[in-house]
């Protein structure tokens, strides 16, 4: 069992749901499908195994300073 959590740039949870998968690769594919369906590509997220192992992580992107 795996878990996907997606955050906005301020750290608020947008998605927090389990992923049923038999391998890390399958969990990544399913996680990316969820990100795509909800249009959250580019948002900070993590996919973790139920044992606590981090499978994939994307941190937030710092805001660029405007001149």
Secondary structure, 3 states (H helix, E strand, C coil): CEEEEEECCCCCEEEEEEECCCCHHHHHHHHHHHHHHCCCCCCEEEEEECCCCEEEEECCCCCCCCC
